[in-house]
Amino acid sequence: MKYNPQMLKLARELRGYTQTQLSNALGVAQGTISKIEKMGSGFDDDLVFAVSKFLNMPVSFFESQDVIIPIQGEYRRKLSSSVKQLNQNNARMIVVERQLLKLLEGIEISANEIPIWDVDQEGSPSMCAQYIRKKWKLPRGRVENITNIIEYYGAIIIPVPINDMDGFSMYTANGIPLIFIGKDIPSDRKRLTLAHELGHIIMHLSCKVEGDRDKEKEAFEFAAELLMPESDIKPQLVRLNLPILADLKKYWKTSMQSILVRARHLGLLNDNQWKYLWMQMGAEGYRTKEPVIFSPEQPTILKQIIDSYIEEMDYTIDEVASLVDSSTEEFKSIYLQERTAILRRAY
């Protein structure tokens, strides 16, 4: 059997191991792993079986002859993220994209209707957000469920464990807009991150970005105007204090911190007010954990795809996991936790 050395590197980075750590765990020379990954030599049955067992990856994963293309897209992450963590996140997203494409081979989904906006030619990110609200006929005020709206217009949202990273947007190999969202980030942060990544899809992933434009800043400007339109929120950003910020969070479903930043950007806070409110936020512990918790929005397209296999095409969970070269245990942990929770509540 011929095995793909690229899949060894992908599996190793997915599990967070260096070449040295993996070679020590398997009892082989570090050079053996290096030669396999760089030259493709020495990846035999015995080593594949050992790697498969240690990394908890099915042998079929290493049999795939796919060419692994590095993830290309836009992301929102912590500046302190290590190279090792970024590699692990990238590996996770490469694997999930491959699995999604395998699932889509047997499923038809709605066409992508997310427009393209060239900031250089058509106007600022705020103008883009205003255009999107009008084009998609969003009512004034808050966006009730940004997750449903993004998926309705053709993107697929997948919650994944991507440490130190809130979100990542890209186009799949067959042209589907895809947003990875951190599984464990707070609900208000998820909404802002989704709007942020939508901004990348509209303004950056399909357009050539000239010069030294700050794409992250543009995406934040887009997200702020989309979720908190200036014409609607500005009259509310007066005499701000912590209770008012908490009340505004309940309505806008964005964090107190993002509302505070929005007020600053709209010129409604002077330096002293800005510093004082941030000091109060810090004193109350709100910079790490804010009050006012609301239920997270749940993506539905991926769940519908998996449900189609299980409920309409009579696949077992084991068979779907095997189809995407995953262990059943890992497939359940990534894709079926919410589905399992819903079934438990139903009974």
One Martini backbone bead per residue (centre of mass of N, CA, C, O) as a GRO file, in nm:
protein
  347
    1MET     BB    1   0.097   0.037   0.022
    2LYS     BB    2   0.034   0.374  -0.041
    3TYR     BB    3   0.158   0.661   0.124
    4ASN     BB    4   0.106   0.990   0.251
    5PRO     BB    5   0.333   1.217   0.374
    6GLN     BB    6   0.147   1.466   0.415
    7MET     BB    7  -0.037   1.323   0.630
    8LEU     BB    8   0.168   1.312   0.854
    9LYS     BB    9   0.206   1.613   0.901
   10LEU     BB   10  -0.091   1.678   0.948
   11ALA     BB   11  -0.133   1.491   1.195
   12ARG     BB   12   0.090   1.602   1.372
   13GLU     BB   13  -0.016   1.899   1.385
   14LEU     BB   14  -0.299   1.835   1.489
   15ARG     BB   15  -0.164   1.710   1.768
   16GLY     BB   16   0.101   1.891   1.846
   17TYR     BB   17   0.367   1.779   1.707
   18THR     BB   18   0.680   1.720   1.673
   19GLN     BB   19   0.915   1.536   1.531
   20THR     BB   20   1.057   1.458   1.794
   21GLN     BB   21   0.810   1.371   1.960
   22LEU     BB   22   0.716   1.149   1.765
   23SER     BB   23   0.974   0.979   1.754
   24ASN     BB   24   0.985   0.917   2.058
   25ALA     BB   25   0.703   0.778   2.077
   26LEU     BB   26   0.788   0.555   1.842
   27GLY     BB   27   1.103   0.479   1.838
   28VAL     BB   28   1.242   0.680   1.633
   29ALA     BB   29   1.403   0.862   1.425
   30GLN     BB   30   1.387   1.187   1.339
   31GLY     BB   31   1.484   1.141   1.042
   32THR     BB   32   1.249   0.964   0.954
   33ILE     BB   33   1.029   1.181   0.962
   34SER     BB   34   1.170   1.388   0.782
   35LYS     BB   35   1.196   1.209   0.522
   36ILE     BB   36   0.901   1.163   0.480
   37GLU     BB   37   0.807   1.466   0.460
   38LYS     BB   38   1.030   1.551   0.232
   39MET     BB   39   1.064   1.253   0.050
   40GLY     BB   40   0.873   0.987   0.105
   41SER     BB   41   1.049   0.792   0.281
   42GLY     BB   42   0.956   0.504   0.483
   43PHE     BB   43   0.630   0.465   0.457
   44ASP     BB   44   0.523   0.204   0.617
   45ASP     BB   45   0.317  -0.012   0.765
   46ASP     BB   46   0.432  -0.007   1.052
   47LEU     BB   47   0.433   0.306   1.082
   48VAL     BB   48   0.139   0.360   1.021
   49PHE     BB   49   0.019   0.196   1.254
   50ALA     BB   50   0.162   0.355   1.477
   51VAL     BB   51   0.054   0.635   1.405
   52SER     BB   52  -0.247   0.570   1.412
   53LYS     BB   53  -0.256   0.493   1.713
   54PHE     BB   54  -0.121   0.746   1.845
   55LEU     BB   55  -0.310   0.972   1.676
   56ASN     BB   56  -0.595   0.874   1.611
   57MET     BB   57  -0.581   0.761   1.301
   58PRO     BB   58  -0.679   0.636   1.030
   59VAL     BB   59  -0.535   0.469   0.775
   60SER     BB   60  -0.700   0.611   0.546
   61PHE     BB   61  -0.572   0.890   0.582
   62PHE     BB   62  -0.282   0.793   0.456
   63GLU     BB   63  -0.401   0.695   0.170
   64SER     BB   64  -0.440   0.958   0.074
   65GLN     BB   65  -0.362   1.147  -0.244
   66ASP     BB   66  -0.381   1.420  -0.163
   67VAL     BB   67  -0.316   1.752  -0.203
   68ILE     BB   68  -0.181   1.975   0.020
   69ILE     BB   69  -0.330   2.284   0.083
   70PRO     BB   70  -0.286   2.564   0.209
   71ILE     BB   71  -0.425   2.784   0.398
   72GLN     BB   72  -0.641   3.052   0.266
   73GLY     BB   73  -0.698   3.364   0.446
   74GLU     BB   74  -0.889   3.500   0.716
   75TYR     BB   75  -0.813   3.625   1.054
   76ARG     BB   76  -0.885   3.594   1.413
   77ARG     BB   77  -0.630   3.669   1.653
   78LYS     BB   78  -0.381   3.629   1.864
   79LEU     BB   79  -0.065   3.770   1.891
   80SER     BB   80   0.050   3.524   2.088
   81SER     BB   81   0.061   3.313   1.892
   82SER     BB   82   0.203   3.030   1.807
   83VAL     BB   83   0.331   2.841   1.564
   84LYS     BB   84   0.221   2.573   1.669
   85GLN     BB   85  -0.074   2.669   1.695
   86LEU     BB   86  -0.114   2.753   1.402
   87ASN     BB   87  -0.056   2.475   1.281
   88GLN     BB   88  -0.289   2.333   1.424
   89ASN     BB   89  -0.516   2.504   1.312
   90ASN     BB   90  -0.457   2.453   1.013
   91ALA     BB   91  -0.492   2.149   1.024
   92ARG     BB   92  -0.782   2.147   1.116
   93MET     BB   93  -0.897   2.303   0.866
   94ILE     BB   94  -0.801   2.109   0.648
   95VAL     BB   95  -0.955   1.862   0.749
   96VAL     BB   96  -1.242   1.984   0.749
   97GLU     BB   97  -1.251   2.058   0.454
   98ARG     BB   98  -1.216   1.772   0.343
   99GLN     BB   99  -1.470   1.660   0.483
  100LEU     BB  100  -1.674   1.848   0.353
  101LEU     BB  101  -1.618   1.770   0.054
  102LYS     BB  102  -1.704   1.477   0.090
  103LEU     BB  103  -1.997   1.537   0.177
  104LEU     BB  104  -2.071   1.714  -0.086
  105GLU     BB  105  -2.076   1.482  -0.302
  106GLY     BB  106  -2.392   1.401  -0.185
  107ILE     BB  107  -2.469   1.720  -0.187
  108GLU     BB  108  -2.696   1.988  -0.207
  109ILE     BB  109  -2.653   2.341  -0.220
  110SER     BB  110  -2.668   2.654  -0.196
  111ALA     BB  111  -2.591   2.929  -0.343
  112ASN     BB  112  -2.378   3.187  -0.370
  113GLU     BB  113  -2.483   3.537  -0.245
  114ILE     BB  114  -2.222   3.682  -0.189
  115PRO     BB  115  -2.088   3.969  -0.230
  116ILE     BB  116  -1.884   4.216  -0.384
  117TRP     BB  117  -1.627   4.455  -0.248
  118ASP     BB  118  -1.458   4.749  -0.353
  119VAL     BB  119  -1.311   4.981  -0.171
  120ASP     BB  120  -1.162   5.153  -0.389
  121GLN     BB  121  -1.437   5.183  -0.576
  122GLU     BB  122  -1.708   5.186  -0.358
  123GLY     BB  123  -1.597   5.206  -0.058
  124SER     BB  124  -1.632   5.173   0.255
  125PRO     BB  125  -1.702   4.948   0.498
  126SER     BB  126  -1.956   5.098   0.593
  127MET     BB  127  -2.089   5.108   0.314
  128CYS     BB  128  -2.099   4.806   0.281
  129ALA     BB  129  -2.285   4.745   0.522
  130GLN     BB  130  -2.521   4.917   0.420
  131TYR     BB  131  -2.560   4.756   0.161
  132ILE     BB  132  -2.620   4.481   0.292
  133ARG     BB  133  -2.867   4.564   0.455
  134LYS     BB  134  -3.029   4.643   0.202
  135LYS     BB  135  -3.003   4.388   0.023
  136TRP     BB  136  -3.103   4.195   0.279
  137LYS     BB  137  -3.332   4.337   0.439
  138LEU     BB  138  -3.258   4.470   0.705
  139PRO     BB  139  -3.353   4.582   0.983
  140ARG     BB  140  -3.355   4.792   1.205
  141GLY     BB  141  -3.104   4.755   1.411
  142ARG     BB  142  -3.062   4.463   1.508
  143VAL     BB  143  -2.922   4.152   1.458
  144GLU     BB  144  -3.068   3.870   1.543
  145ASN     BB  145  -2.918   3.647   1.324
  146ILE     BB  146  -2.615   3.613   1.175
  147THR     BB  147  -2.590   3.314   1.113
  148ASN     BB  148  -2.843   3.272   0.935
  149ILE     BB  149  -2.773   3.484   0.721
  150ILE     BB  150  -2.504   3.373   0.618
  151GLU     BB  151  -2.619   3.093   0.539
  152TYR     BB  152  -2.847   3.183   0.346
  153TYR     BB  153  -2.612   3.318   0.142
  154GLY     BB  154  -2.382   3.048   0.138
  155ALA     BB  155  -2.241   2.994   0.398
  156ILE     BB  156  -2.022   2.803   0.607
  157ILE     BB  157  -2.044   2.710   0.950
  158ILE     BB  158  -1.766   2.607   1.174
  159PRO     BB  159  -1.718   2.469   1.471
  160VAL     BB  160  -1.392   2.490   1.629
  161PRO     BB  161  -1.087   2.396   1.778
  162ILE     BB  162  -0.918   2.721   1.792
  163ASN     BB  163  -0.666   2.825   1.941
  164ASP     BB  164  -0.624   3.171   1.959
  165MET     BB  165  -0.890   3.166   1.768
  166ASP     BB  166  -1.191   3.294   1.644
  167GLY     BB  167  -1.139   3.317   1.316
  168PHE     BB  168  -1.203   3.192   0.968
  169SER     BB  169  -1.169   3.273   0.619
  170MET     BB  170  -1.287   3.108   0.309
  171TYR     BB  171  -1.234   2.917   0.020
  172THR     BB  172  -1.302   2.652  -0.128
  173ALA     BB  173  -1.214   2.453  -0.392
  174ASN     BB  174  -1.544   2.495  -0.487
  175GLY     BB  175  -1.640   2.802  -0.385
  176ILE     BB  176  -1.703   2.803  -0.074
  177PRO     BB  177  -1.792   2.979   0.185
  178LEU     BB  178  -1.587   2.976   0.490
  179ILE     BB  179  -1.644   2.952   0.853
  180PHE     BB  180  -1.446   2.959   1.126
  181ILE     BB  181  -1.537   2.895   1.472
  182GLY     BB  182  -1.498   2.921   1.789
  183LYS     BB  183  -1.639   2.713   2.020
  184ASP     BB  184  -1.564   2.885   2.316
  185ILE     BB  185  -1.671   3.151   2.258
  186PRO     BB  186  -1.855   3.398   2.316
  187SER     BB  187  -2.148   3.504   2.181
  188ASP     BB  188  -2.070   3.802   2.124
  189ARG     BB  189  -1.801   3.732   1.982
  190LYS     BB  190  -1.917   3.561   1.756
  191ARG     BB  191  -2.077   3.778   1.612
  192LEU     BB  192  -1.838   3.963   1.547
  193THR     BB  193  -1.669   3.751   1.400
  194LEU     BB  194  -1.869   3.687   1.172
  195ALA     BB  195  -1.880   3.975   1.062
  196HIS     BB  196  -1.579   3.996   1.010
  197GLU     BB  197  -1.559   3.753   0.808
  198LEU     BB  198  -1.761   3.863   0.608
  199GLY     BB  199  -1.589   4.106   0.532
  200HIS     BB  200  -1.362   3.941   0.405
  201ILE     BB  201  -1.526   3.802   0.185
  202ILE     BB  202  -1.629   4.067   0.045
  203MET     BB  203  -1.343   4.255   0.045
  204HIS     BB  204  -1.083   4.025   0.010
  205LEU     BB  205  -1.117   3.728  -0.123
  206SER     BB  206  -1.233   3.870  -0.419
  207CYS     BB  207  -1.011   4.095  -0.388
  208LYS     BB  208  -0.774   4.319  -0.468
  209VAL     BB  209  -0.528   4.432  -0.244
  210GLU     BB  210  -0.396   4.736  -0.219
  211GLY     BB  211  -0.129   4.793  -0.061
  212ASP     BB  212  -0.150   4.888   0.307
  213ARG     BB  213  -0.403   4.775   0.397
  214ASP     BB  214  -0.619   4.720   0.677
  215LYS     BB  215  -0.806   4.441   0.702
  216GLU     BB  216  -0.886   4.428   0.999
  217LYS     BB  217  -1.001   4.712   1.025
  218GLU     BB  218  -1.214   4.680   0.803
  219ALA     BB  219  -1.368   4.442   0.932
  220PHE     BB  220  -1.448   4.595   1.191
  221GLU     BB  221  -1.603   4.821   1.056
  222PHE     BB  222  -1.811   4.643   0.923
  223ALA     BB  223  -1.918   4.497   1.179
  224ALA     BB  224  -2.012   4.748   1.335
  225GLU     BB  225  -2.219   4.850   1.117
  226LEU     BB  226  -2.387   4.591   1.095
  227LEU     BB  227  -2.455   4.557   1.419
  228MET     BB  228  -2.404   4.899   1.473
  229PRO     BB  229  -2.558   5.136   1.350
  230GLU     BB  230  -2.509   5.461   1.362
  231SER     BB  231  -2.809   5.567   1.330
  232ASP     BB  232  -2.906   5.383   1.585
  233ILE     BB  233  -2.677   5.401   1.822
  234LYS     BB  234  -2.586   5.694   1.877
  235PRO     BB  235  -2.827   5.801   2.066
  236GLN     BB  236  -2.732   5.576   2.299
  237LEU     BB  237  -2.424   5.712   2.342
  238VAL     BB  238  -2.501   5.838   2.638
  239ARG     BB  239  -2.392   5.853   2.941
  240LEU     BB  240  -2.186   5.638   3.003
  241ASN     BB  241  -2.208   5.322   3.171
  242LEU     BB  242  -2.225   5.013   3.288
  243PRO     BB  243  -2.536   4.974   3.287
  244ILE     BB  244  -2.577   5.080   2.998
  245LEU     BB  245  -2.392   4.877   2.857
  246ALA     BB  246  -2.558   4.630   2.946
  247ASP     BB  247  -2.823   4.713   2.807
  248LEU     BB  248  -2.703   4.731   2.521
  249LYS     BB  249  -2.619   4.436   2.506
  250LYS     BB  250  -2.901   4.311   2.516
  251TYR     BB  251  -2.983   4.430   2.242
  252TRP     BB  252  -2.721   4.402   2.039
  253LYS     BB  253  -2.541   4.145   2.100
  254THR     BB  254  -2.285   4.286   2.217
  255SER     BB  255  -2.027   4.388   2.366
  256MET     BB  256  -1.929   4.625   2.581
  257GLN     BB  257  -1.657   4.677   2.443
  258SER     BB  258  -1.768   4.726   2.152
  259ILE     BB  259  -1.944   4.968   2.234
  260LEU     BB  260  -1.718   5.143   2.339
  261VAL     BB  261  -1.561   5.152   2.073
  262ARG     BB  262  -1.788   5.273   1.906
  263ALA     BB  263  -1.805   5.543   2.060
  264ARG     BB  264  -1.518   5.631   1.999
  265HIS     BB  265  -1.532   5.620   1.681
  266LEU     BB  266  -1.784   5.836   1.694
  267GLY     BB  267  -1.693   6.073   1.903
  268LEU     BB  268  -1.833   6.027   2.219
  269LEU     BB  269  -1.536   6.016   2.350
  270ASN     BB  270  -1.310   6.112   2.552
  271ASP     BB  271  -1.022   6.040   2.703
  272ASN     BB  272  -1.132   6.031   2.996
  273GLN     BB  273  -1.381   5.854   2.947
  274TRP     BB  274  -1.236   5.615   2.826
  275LYS     BB  275  -1.046   5.551   3.068
  276TYR     BB  276  -1.260   5.525   3.290
  277LEU     BB  277  -1.429   5.289   3.171
  278TRP     BB  278  -1.192   5.089   3.158
  279MET     BB  279  -1.134   5.090   3.459
  280GLN     BB  280  -1.410   4.982   3.543
  281MET     BB  281  -1.399   4.720   3.388
  282GLY     BB  282  -1.150   4.612   3.536
  283ALA     BB  283  -1.257   4.629   3.834
  284GLU     BB  284  -1.507   4.418   3.754
  285GLY     BB  285  -1.391   4.202   3.533
  286TYR     BB  286  -1.497   4.269   3.221
  287ARG     BB  287  -1.238   4.204   3.040
  288THR     BB  288  -1.292   3.876   3.087
  289LYS     BB  289  -1.601   3.897   3.226
  290GLU     BB  290  -1.914   3.946   3.135
  291PRO     BB  291  -2.214   4.040   3.156
  292VAL     BB  292  -2.454   3.908   2.995
  293ILE     BB  293  -2.605   3.619   2.890
  294PHE     BB  294  -2.644   3.444   2.580
  295SER     BB  295  -2.746   3.251   2.345
  296PRO     BB  296  -2.619   3.073   2.108
  297GLU     BB  297  -2.562   3.050   1.785
  298GLN     BB  298  -2.665   2.804   1.538
  299PRO     BB  299  -2.553   2.623   1.310
  300THR     BB  300  -2.708   2.422   1.022
  301ILE     BB  301  -2.580   2.305   0.762
  302LEU     BB  302  -2.397   2.077   0.867
  303LYS     BB  303  -2.622   1.928   1.011
  304GLN     BB  304  -2.790   1.873   0.754
  305ILE     BB  305  -2.579   1.706   0.609
  306ILE     BB  306  -2.551   1.481   0.823
  307ASP     BB  307  -2.855   1.411   0.842
  308SER     BB  308  -2.881   1.310   0.550
  309TYR     BB  309  -2.708   1.060   0.591
  310ILE     BB  310  -2.862   0.936   0.842
  311GLU     BB  311  -3.184   0.986   0.762
  312GLU     BB  312  -3.183   0.944   0.428
  313MET     BB  313  -2.916   0.733   0.365
  314ASP     BB  314  -2.850   0.528   0.608
  315TYR     BB  315  -2.623   0.613   0.780
  316THR     BB  316  -2.391   0.571   0.996
  317ILE     BB  317  -2.170   0.715   1.197
  318ASP     BB  318  -1.937   0.530   1.121
  319GLU     BB  319  -1.966   0.576   0.810
  320VAL     BB  320  -1.920   0.880   0.806
  321ALA     BB  321  -1.645   0.877   0.936
  322SER     BB  322  -1.512   0.696   0.720
  323LEU     BB  323  -1.565   0.885   0.475
  324VAL     BB  324  -1.369   1.120   0.636
  325ASP     BB  325  -1.127   0.991   0.789
  326SER     BB  326  -1.251   0.911   1.082
  327SER     BB  327  -1.312   0.879   1.388
  328THR     BB  328  -1.586   0.843   1.572
  329GLU     BB  329  -1.506   1.005   1.820
  330GLU     BB  330  -1.415   1.265   1.669
  331PHE     BB  331  -1.666   1.317   1.504
  332LYS     BB  332  -1.851   1.364   1.746
  333SER     BB  333  -1.689   1.599   1.887
  334ILE     BB  334  -1.718   1.799   1.637
  335TYR     BB  335  -2.031   1.737   1.501
  336LEU     BB  336  -2.236   1.599   1.754
  337GLN     BB  337  -2.283   1.752   2.021
  338GLU     BB  338  -2.540   1.920   1.961
  339ARG     BB  339  -2.715   1.688   1.866
  340THR     BB  340  -2.699   1.529   2.133
  341ALA     BB  341  -2.817   1.751   2.316
  342ILE     BB  342  -3.094   1.763   2.178
  343LEU     BB  343  -3.175   1.466   2.227
  344ARG     BB  344  -3.162   1.481   2.535
  345ARG     BB  345  -3.380   1.702   2.571
  346ALA     BB  346  -3.612   1.537   2.430
  347TYR     BB  347  -3.586   1.301   2.675
   0.00000   0.00000   0.00000
